[in-house]
Amino acid sequence: MLAVELERRLTDGSEFADSRIPALVAENWTSFGVDVLAGRIPAAAVLIEALDRVPEWTDLAFRSTAVRIAVADLLKGDTDDAVLEEVAALVWSSPPTHPEGEVIPLGTPGNGRTLPLLVPDPRRVSCRVVCERFERTIGADLVREGQQPAAIDAPMEPEVAVLRAGVDLLAALVPRLAASVAEHVHLVAVVRPADRALSASNAAVPGAVFLAGGALSDRLSAAEGVLHEATHLRLYELALYRRLYAEHPAKTITPPWYGAESGGGLAWPVDRALAAFHVYVHLAALWFAAAGSTDVLTSGELTQARARFDRCLDKGGYLAHALLGPLWTDLGPDGARFAEGLAAQLEQIGEAS
């Protein structure tokens, strides 16, 4: 019951925790962007007309990763309206589906949204846009770290099975938390090759979770990867309308574990520290629930869950002290309250263990 109460505190009680609010803001931001573009981009006007006629498409269209990328680019002055043109045509001709192409349902944790696994189709403009943006952002970061170039690829059957098992595990252990963060996930995609375990997301590829290598090796790793990146996606959307950071943040920290585990070692600014802290609190809630679930996990999995829980407490504790200490003045007013709330939750989880 204590695990349920801790989970409730992370999903209820404020707009920082209620995922429907930032998800709706992000959807409305895209809708507003299309309205703004309609005066000069014919495809935007056609898309609005199509959605007025076929409103059941609206949610998928405005949550679409490709549409959100295209709208952001067009608002910055890009002239390529192929994504909006393609989606408008789909609205007129097809039942509601993912604009990026075929998806495999992974499950519906906690009666929330179904998590969809992308089967990439290069014939779709929308799919190509997502693949290219991944390569320009996350893929480029991997290359800078000395890893092989990576790309979105079709999932193999064993990977689908592991991901479904991971999503089922989230639903069994933390159903409310899983349903909450699933509000932000439009696509899950498999990436190849991977030199190591990879779970990744980026604000420039909104609504997308990318997994590879060790993150697809077993259901515990898959569950952690999905929850980890879905939690990041929530923060990206929260940052659309909340003052999480000061106007000119300048301070950094260097987590002692980062260089050894990630091949990095670069200092973290406040936004990266808050993003990681946000994740570790949620993962701590997951592994706290897992450690008491002897009827769900095997003995070997229980041992892994406890080790992962201890890791989250250690790293989360370090980041709590950093955010409430040296990085405090780099947080905005909303970010300060957010960090304080997360620190209180992590302390309660640690005391309960």
N, C-alpha and C positions, 0 to 999 in steps of 0.2 A: 504493500500500500504506500510505503514511503516513496518508492520509485515513481508511482503514479502521481503522487503529489508534486514531486520535483518536476516531472514532465508537464504537469498542469501549469506550474509557475512559469515555464518557458513558452507556453502557448496561449496564455490568457492574461487579461488584466490591463493591457496597454497596447497602443498602436505599435510599439516597438516589437511586441511579441505576436500580435495578430497578423498572420501572413496575408490575409485577404486584403488588408489596407495597402501595403506597398505594392502588391501584385495588381490591384485595381488602379493605383496611381500610374504604374508603368503602362498598363493597357490604355488608360485614358491619355497618357502622354503620346503614345503612338497614334491614337485616334485623332488627337488634336493636331499632331504633325501632318497627318494625311489631309485634314481639313485646310490647314495653312497652305499645303502644297497644291491643293486642288485648283487654285487660281492660276497657276502657271505650268502645272504638270498634268497633261491630259489623262494619263493613266491613273493619277490620284483621284480625279473627278469620276472616272469610270468605276474605280473601286468603291467609292462612296455610294454611287448609284446602285452597284451590284449588291452591296451589303444592305442597303435600304430595302431592296427587293427580296433578298435571301438572308434575313437577320440571323438565322441559326449559324451562319458562317462567321459572325462578328468576333466571337471570342477567340477562335482559332486564328483568324487573320491578324488581329491586333496583338496576340501573344506570340505570333510567329517570329522565330529568331531572324529569318531572312528579311521579313517585312520591317522589323525594328532596325536592322542594320541599314536597309535601303532608305528608310525614312530619315535616320540620322545623317546618312551621307548626302541625301538630297537637300536637307535643310542647311548643310554646310556648303552647298553649291554644286554638288555632283549633278550630272545631267542624265545618268543612266537610269531610266525608269522601267527596266525590263522586269524586275521582280514584281512591281506593282501591276504591271500589265499582265504578267503570267498569273498572279493570284486573282486578279479580277476575272480572267477567263475561267479559272477553276471555279470561282464562286458561281458563275453563270451555268457551268456545265456539269458540275460534280457534286455529290453529297459531301457534307463536311468531312474533311480529312486534313492531314498535315500538308501545308503548302510545299514543304521540302521533299515530300515523296513518301514512299512506303515506310511504315514503322511497325515494329513488333511490340505488342503490349507486354510490359514487364510485371504488371501488377498494380493494384490500387491500394496503397498503404493507408490504413485507418479510414477507409471510405472517402479518401480525398480524390485527387486527380490521378488518372492512370499515367504511369511513367512510360513514355514511348522510346523505343530503341530504333535509331535511324538505320535504314538500309539505303546507303547513298545511291543516288541515281543521277549520273552526270548529265542526263538529258534535261533535267529540271534546272532552270536558271537559279531558283531559290536554293537548291542543294549546292550548286557550284559556288554561290555566294558564301554560304556557311563554310564550306570546305576551304575556300580561299582565305576567308577571314581568320579561320583557325591557323592556317599556315603562316599568315602575316603577323600573328600575335603570339599565341602559345607556342606554335611550331618554331618561330624565330627565336623565342626565348630559350627553347631547348637547344637549338644550334649554338647560341651564344654560350651556353653552359658546357659545350663540348660534346653534346649528344648527337645522334643521327637525326637527319631530317625526318619528320613524322607527318602522317596524313591520316585523315578519316578513312576508314575501310569498312567493308561489309563484316558484320559479326559472324563468327562461326558458331555452330550449334553448342559446343561446350561452353562458350562464353555467354550465350543466351541463357543456358541452364544455370550458370553460376550467378548471373545478374538477377534472374528471377528468384533464386534461392536467397540472395542478399536482400532483395526488396521484401520477400516474405518474412525474413528475419526482422527487418525493421517494423513491419506490421505487427509481428508477434511481441516484440520487446517494447517498442515505443510508438504505438499506433497514432497517438495524437500529435506527437512531434513529427513523425514521418508525414502525416497528412498535411501538417502545417507547412513544412518546407517544400513539399511536392507542389504547392501552389505556384512555385517559381520556376519549375522545370518544364520547358517545352520540348526538349530533345535530350536524349542520352546517346552518345556516339562512342564507338570503339576506335582507337587510334593504333596505328602500327608504323614502324617498329617501336619498341620501347626498351631502352637500356636498363630500366628499373621500373619499379611500381610507379604508376602515374595516375593521379586524379587531378584534373585541372578545370578551371573556368576562367573567364575574363569578361570584364564589363563590356568590352568591345564585341563580344559574341553573346548577347543577352539570352538568358533562358536555356543555355546549353551546358551540359556536363560531359566531360571527356575522360575516358578511362582506358588504361592500357596496362600490359605486363602484369606485375604482381597484384595490382588492384582487381584483376579478374581471376586470381588464382584460387580463391575459396570464398565461401559466402560471408565470412566475417570481414574480409578485405573489401568485398563488393559493397556490403552494407555500409562500411565506414566511408568508402569512396563516394557513394551516392549522397549520404548525409552530409559529408564534408563539403562537397561542392554545391549542393542545394542550399546549404546555409550561407555560403558565399553569395549565391545568387540573390538571396533575400537581402543581404547587406547592400549589394549594388542597387537594388530597387529602393531600399530605404534612403540611400544617399541622394536619390532624385529630389527629395522634398524635405529632408532634414539636415540641419547644420551639424554634421558629425565632426567636422574638423575646423580648426581656426583658419583664418583667411590666409595667413602666411606661415604654415608650419615649417619648422627648421630643424627640430631635434630628431635624433635617431638613437636606436639601440642595436646591439649586435647579440642576438640570442646565442647562448653558448653551444647549442646543438645544431645550429643551422648549417655551418660549413661542413661538418662531418656527415650529416644526413643528406643534404641537398646539393652538395658540390658548389655551394654558394659562398657564404661568408660575408656577403655584402650587408651593410647596415640597413636596418628596417626603419622607415619613417612611420609616423603615427598611424596612417591608414592601413599599412600592412600589419602593424601590431594589433590594431583593433579587429581587423578581419580574422587574424589567426586566433585571437582570444575568443571571439564570438564562436568560432568553430570548436575550440577545445572545450568550452562549456557544454556545448551540445553533445559532443562526443563523450564527455564525461557522464552525461545523463544516460546515453546509450549503454556504455559499458558498466555503469552502476546497475542498470536494470538487468543487463546480461549476466553479471556476476551472481545474481540471485535466482537465475532461471535454470535450475538444474533439470527441469523437465523439458527444456527447449534445446540446450546445448550439450554436447558431449563433454566428457571430462577434459579432453585436450583443448576443446574450444573454451571451456571455463577458465583454464589456465591462461590462455591467450587473452581472454576478455579482461581478466584481472590485471595482467601486465599492461594492456592498453589503457585501462582505467588509471593505473598509477602514472603512466606517461602523461596522460591528459591533465592530471592534478599537478604534476611537476611543472609542465610547460605552461599550463594555464596560470598557476601561481606566480611564475616568473613574470608573465605578461601582465597580470593584474597589478603587481607591484610597479611595473614600468609605467603602465597607463595611469595609475593613481599617484605616481611619483614624478619621475623626470619628464614624462611625455604629457603630463596633465595640461599644461598651458597650450599645447598644440591641438587639444580637443576643442570642438565647438560646444555650445551649451547643450545641444541634444546628445552629442557624443559623450560628454562627461556624465550625463545621467544614464546613458546606455551602459557605459563602462562600469559605473557604480552598481547598477542593477545586475549585470553579469557577474561582477565580483561577489556580490551577495549570494547569488545562486551557486557559484562554485564553492564558496565557503560552506554553504549548507550541505552540498553534496559531499564535500570532504569530511565534514563532521559526522554525516550519516554513515560513512563507510567505516 
